[in-house]
Amino acid sequence: MSFEKSFGDAVAKSFEPGASSVKERLKSLEQIRLSGTKTFAFIGPLLPGNLVDVLEGKVDRVFIDRMNYLHSVKGFYRDLGLERETTDRFFDEHRKRLVAELRKRKMNFEVLFKIGG
């Protein structure tokens, strides 16, 4: 399932109102990389969806992070129906899926968090 179908711009706009759409960002990444410039993607906060599909071939490296300062935004997540996405279990499961996909595609990545630390 594509990122747009499983997550989409609606929730992305809730996190970054006024920001370019995911589609526009991906197109820009692709153009920048084709010009010979090294590119990266920062996946954080972790939310439902599979960005690996749409990042392949557009970035040289992927950085993965969870939501920082989670205690101060839990209500925001709850209002969006994303309370499960605030749990260590979600972060750990999603991190494992992302890492497996990135490894399978031989994409460079770095995980910037540890569960419980």
Buried (B, 14 or more C-beta within 10 A) or exposed (E): EEBBEEBBBEBBEEBEEEEEEBEEBBEEBBEBBEEEEEBBBEBBBBBBBBBBEBBBEBBEBBBBBBBEEBEEBEEEBEEBEBEEBBEEEBBBEBBEEBBEBBEEEEBEBEBEBEEEE
